[in-house]
Amino acid sequence: MKRFAVLVALAITISLLGCQQKPQKSEIIIYGSGATFPLPQIEKWIDDYEKLHPNVKIEYEGKGSGAGQNDFEKGLVDFAGTDPPVSEDLWKRLEKRGQPLQFPEIVGAVVVVYNVPGVDNLKLDGETLAKIFMGDIEYWDDQAIKALNPNAKLPHEKIIVVHRADSSGTTQIFTTYLCLVSKDFEKRVGSGKIVDWPVDKMGRGLGGKGNTGVVEILKSTKYSIAYTELAYALRENLKMVALKNRAGNFVMANETTIKSAVKAVKAKIPPPDQGYRENLRELLNAEGKDSYPIVAFSHILIWKSYPKEKAKAIRDFFTWVLTEGQKREHIVEGYVGLPKEVAEIGLNAVKSIEEK
């Protein structure tokens, strides 16, 4: 009898505890994948947003622009991060499934970084940089590099070129720039998310997966040179090259030089429902005495319609990203928030999201 009374008391206690618990809102998960160029920034946005909206979980895998576009096309993710604008061919394929929308989310810069002991404040122009990445310039004390850096103690060591091994928007941005400043590079190598690097055949090329992979190889390889996103270079305290811009000035990538470039090209951004019309060549090597030459927007690729609950969650998240998320306290060092008129392009797209 005593045992029965204990069991009854326990059952009543459990019942009361159950009554006191408030019903939990169902968790909504948004999936994304793609570019590693904006990865540190996207991770910051997600962290900040989820603290404000605990019932929304956002998962983003940085695996390269090409892989993200592929995931989006296959319906594996709700949104994709892509640095270069989507190609017209892919856009037309996406339109068979629904209306895709593409808009800038953040501004970043591709920087040239190097690991040469004893050499600081390195300067390069576009033509010399292209020759290095084609393998035409083999040693660090080559006359072309010495002419631009007469006071540097350049070693007679072979240059090791580090590049992306995966399908990469960062590579497409960088190679497009090299094509703009070197007709020889455009003819022999060309631009794309993946290119055939001549240095690989020479035994002086190394490929890394993602911006993180490239940075790790550079850090562990003396006399190497690479390209990566500015935020990664700052985070790892890497030496960066001052590049000669269109106006003939040697400039480093920073907030001032990035904003100068954006101001010169912002009028060339197409409407979100015609994202494929964005021409990357028109956005690089911008005019302006202070403009850094390899500045590019990183983009978000979404659908115009989603199931009801997901439509609201995606609309709310990207509205926050394009408004509160552009404020300095939410921006990672190395990125620059969008000018208001550029953010409005994305906001108009996000507001147009419909429920299926």
C-alpha positions in Angstrom: 0.0 0.0 0.0 2.8 2.3 0.9 4.5 1.6 -2.5 1.2 2.4 -4.3 1.0 5.8 -2.5 4.5 6.7 -3.5 3.8 5.8 -7.2 0.6 7.9 -7.1 2.5 10.9 -5.7 5.2 10.5 -8.3 2.6 10.4 -11.1 0.9 13.5 -9.8 4.3 15.3 -9.6 5.2 14.4 -13.2 1.7 15.5 -14.3 2.1 18.9 -12.6 5.6 19.5 -14.0 4.2 18.7 -17.5 1.4 21.3 -17.0 3.9 23.9 -16.0 6.0 23.5 -19.2 5.3 26.0 -21.9 4.8 24.7 -25.4 7.9 25.1 -27.5 7.8 26.7 -30.9 8.8 24.3 -33.6 12.3 24.9 -34.9 12.7 26.1 -38.5 15.9 25.1 -40.2 17.3 26.9 -43.3 20.0 25.2 -45.3 22.6 27.0 -47.4 26.0 26.2 -49.0 28.5 27.7 -51.3 31.2 30.4 -51.4 34.0 30.4 -48.8 34.8 34.0 -49.8 32.1 35.4 -47.4 32.2 32.4 -45.0 33.5 34.3 -41.9 30.9 37.0 -42.5 28.0 34.5 -43.0 29.0 32.7 -39.8 28.9 36.0 -37.9 25.5 36.9 -39.2 24.1 33.4 -38.4 25.5 33.5 -34.8 24.1 37.0 -34.2 20.7 36.3 -35.7 20.2 33.0 -33.9 20.7 34.7 -30.6 17.8 36.9 -31.4 15.7 34.2 -33.0 16.3 30.9 -31.1 13.5 29.0 -33.0 15.4 29.5 -36.3 18.5 27.5 -37.1 20.6 28.4 -40.1 23.2 25.9 -41.4 25.7 27.1 -44.1 28.5 24.9 -45.4 31.3 26.7 -47.1 32.3 24.5 -50.0 32.9 26.8 -52.9 30.6 28.8 -55.2 30.4 26.0 -57.8 29.4 23.4 -55.3 26.8 25.8 -53.7 25.3 26.5 -57.1 25.1 22.8 -57.8 23.4 22.1 -54.4 20.9 24.9 -55.1 20.1 23.6 -58.6 19.5 20.0 -57.1 17.3 21.4 -54.4 19.6 20.3 -51.6 19.7 23.7 -50.0 17.3 26.7 -49.5 19.9 29.3 -50.6 23.4 29.4 -52.0 26.3 31.8 -51.6 28.0 32.6 -54.9 30.8 35.1 -55.5 30.6 35.4 -59.3 27.1 36.0 -60.7 25.3 32.8 -61.9 25.9 32.0 -65.6 23.1 32.5 -68.1 23.1 28.7 -68.8 22.5 27.8 -65.1 20.0 30.7 -64.7 17.9 29.3 -67.6 18.0 25.8 -66.0 16.9 27.2 -62.7 14.0 29.0 -64.3 12.5 25.7 -65.3 12.0 25.0 -61.5 11.0 28.5 -60.5 12.1 32.1 -60.4 15.7 32.5 -59.0 16.8 35.7 -57.4 20.4 36.9 -57.0 21.6 39.9 -55.1 24.8 41.2 -53.3 25.1 40.4 -49.6 28.5 41.9 -48.7 31.6 43.5 -50.3 35.0 41.9 -50.0 38.4 41.9 -51.7 40.7 39.3 -53.1 44.2 40.0 -51.9 47.6 38.6 -52.9 49.5 37.2 -49.9 53.0 35.9 -49.6 55.4 34.1 -47.3 58.9 35.4 -48.0 61.0 35.9 -44.9 62.6 39.3 -44.6 60.4 40.9 -47.3 57.7 43.4 -46.3 55.7 46.0 -48.2 55.8 44.1 -51.5 54.5 46.0 -54.5 53.3 44.3 -57.8 51.5 45.5 -60.9 48.9 43.4 -62.8 51.3 42.3 -65.6 54.0 41.1 -63.2 51.4 39.3 -61.0 50.0 37.5 -64.1 53.5 36.4 -65.1 54.1 35.0 -61.6 50.9 33.0 -61.7 51.6 31.7 -65.2 55.1 30.6 -64.1 56.9 33.0 -66.5 58.6 34.6 -63.5 60.4 31.8 -61.6 62.5 33.5 -58.9 61.7 36.1 -56.3 64.7 38.3 -57.3 63.5 38.5 -61.0 64.2 41.8 -62.5 60.5 42.6 -63.0 59.9 42.3 -59.2 63.1 44.1 -58.3 62.1 47.0 -60.5 58.9 47.5 -58.5 60.7 46.9 -55.2 64.2 48.4 -55.5 64.8 48.5 -51.7 63.6 45.0 -50.9 66.1 42.2 -50.2 64.6 39.7 -52.6 66.0 36.1 -52.3 67.1 34.0 -55.2 64.5 31.4 -54.3 61.9 29.7 -56.6 58.4 31.1 -56.3 55.8 28.5 -55.1 52.3 29.5 -56.4 49.4 28.4 -54.2 45.9 28.4 -55.7 42.4 26.9 -55.1 42.0 23.2 -56.0 38.2 23.3 -55.8 35.5 25.1 -57.9 35.9 28.6 -56.5 34.3 32.0 -56.9 37.5 33.5 -55.5 39.4 31.9 -58.3 36.9 33.3 -60.9 37.3 36.8 -59.5 41.1 36.6 -59.3 41.5 35.1 -62.8 39.1 37.5 -64.3 41.2 40.4 -62.9 44.3 38.8 -64.4 42.7 38.5 -67.8 41.8 42.3 -67.6 45.4 43.3 -66.9 47.2 40.7 -69.1 46.1 39.6 -72.6 48.7 36.9 -72.4 47.0 35.4 -69.3 43.6 35.6 -70.9 44.9 33.8 -74.0 46.9 31.1 -72.1 44.9 30.5 -68.9 41.6 32.4 -69.1 39.1 32.8 -66.2 36.8 30.5 -64.4 36.0 28.8 -61.1 38.6 26.2 -62.0 41.5 26.9 -64.4 44.5 24.9 -65.6 47.4 26.6 -63.8 50.7 26.3 -65.8 52.7 26.4 -62.6 51.4 22.9 -61.7 53.1 21.4 -64.7 56.3 23.2 -63.7 56.2 21.6 -60.2 55.8 25.0 -58.5 52.0 25.0 -58.0 50.1 23.8 -55.0 46.3 23.6 -54.6 44.3 24.0 -51.5 40.6 23.4 -50.8 38.7 26.5 -49.8 40.3 29.8 -48.7 41.3 28.1 -45.5 43.2 25.4 -47.3 45.1 28.0 -49.4 46.0 30.0 -46.3 47.3 26.9 -44.5 49.5 25.9 -47.4 50.9 29.4 -47.7 51.7 29.6 -44.0 53.6 26.3 -44.1 55.5 27.0 -47.4 58.3 29.5 -47.5 58.7 31.6 -50.7 55.1 31.0 -51.6 52.5 33.4 -53.0 48.7 33.0 -53.1 45.3 34.7 -53.4 42.6 34.7 -50.8 39.8 36.8 -49.3 40.9 39.8 -47.2 39.2 38.6 -44.0 41.3 35.4 -44.1 44.5 37.4 -44.6 43.7 39.7 -41.7 42.7 36.9 -39.4 45.9 35.0 -40.0 48.1 38.2 -40.1 49.5 37.4 -43.5 51.7 39.8 -45.6 49.7 41.4 -48.3 50.8 42.9 -51.7 50.1 46.5 -52.6 48.6 46.3 -56.1 48.9 48.9 -58.8 45.4 50.1 -59.6 43.9 51.5 -62.8 44.9 55.0 -61.9 48.6 53.9 -61.5 48.7 54.0 -57.7 49.8 51.1 -55.4 47.0 50.4 -52.9 46.3 48.0 -50.2 42.9 46.5 -49.6 41.1 48.3 -46.8 37.7 49.9 -46.1 38.6 53.1 -47.9 40.0 51.5 -51.1 37.1 49.0 -51.2 34.4 51.6 -50.8 36.1 53.7 -53.5 35.9 50.8 -56.0 32.2 50.0 -55.0 31.2 53.6 -55.6 32.6 53.4 -59.2 30.7 50.2 -60.2 27.5 50.1 -58.2 25.4 51.3 -61.1 26.2 48.2 -63.0 24.3 45.7 -60.8 21.3 44.2 -62.6 17.8 43.5 -61.0 17.7 40.4 -58.8 15.4 38.5 -61.3 18.1 39.0 -64.0 21.1 38.2 -61.9 23.0 36.4 -64.7 23.3 39.7 -66.5 25.9 41.0 -64.0 29.2 41.2 -65.7 32.1 40.5 -63.4 34.6 42.2 -65.8 32.8 45.5 -65.3 33.1 45.3 -61.5 36.9 44.7 -61.4 39.8 47.1 -61.8 37.5 50.0 -61.1 38.3 53.6 -61.8 39.4 56.0 -59.0 42.8 57.0 -57.6 42.1 55.1 -54.3 40.2 52.1 -55.7 41.6 48.6 -54.9 41.5 46.6 -58.1 40.1 43.2 -57.0 36.9 44.2 -55.2 33.8 42.1 -55.7 30.3 41.5 -54.3 29.5 38.2 -52.8 26.0 37.1 -53.7 23.0 35.2 -52.3 20.9 33.0 -54.6 17.4 32.3 -53.4 14.0 31.3 -54.9 11.1 33.7 -55.2 8.7 31.1 -53.5 9.0 28.7 -50.6 6.7 26.7 -48.4 4.8 28.9 -46.0 6.9 28.7 -42.8 10.2 28.6 -44.6 9.3 31.6 -46.8 8.8 33.7 -43.7 12.0 32.5 -42.0 14.1 33.2 -45.2 12.4 36.6 -45.7 13.1 37.6 -42.1 16.7 36.4 -42.0 17.8 38.1 -45.2 15.9 41.3 -44.4 17.9 41.4 -41.2 21.1 40.7 -43.1 20.5 43.5 -45.5 19.6 46.0 -42.7 20.8 45.4 -39.2 23.4 43.0 -40.5 25.1 45.7 -42.5 25.9 47.8 -39.4 29.5 47.9 -38.3 28.9 45.8 -35.1 27.8 42.9 -37.3 30.5 43.1 -39.9 33.7 41.0 -39.7 37.0 42.7 -40.2 38.0 42.5 -43.8 34.5 43.0 -45.2 32.6 46.2 -46.0 28.9 46.7 -45.6 26.8 47.4 -48.7 26.0 51.0 -49.6 22.3 51.6 -48.8 21.3 51.8 -52.5 22.9 48.4 -53.1 21.3 46.8 -50.1 17.9 48.0 -51.4 18.4 45.9 -54.5 18.4 42.8 -52.3 15.7 44.0 -49.9 13.3 44.4 -52.8 14.0 40.8 -53.9 13.6 39.5 -50.3 10.3 41.4 -49.9 9.0 39.7 -53.1 9.4 36.2 -51.6 6.0 34.4 -51.9 4.5 31.4 -50.2 3.7 28.3 -52.2 
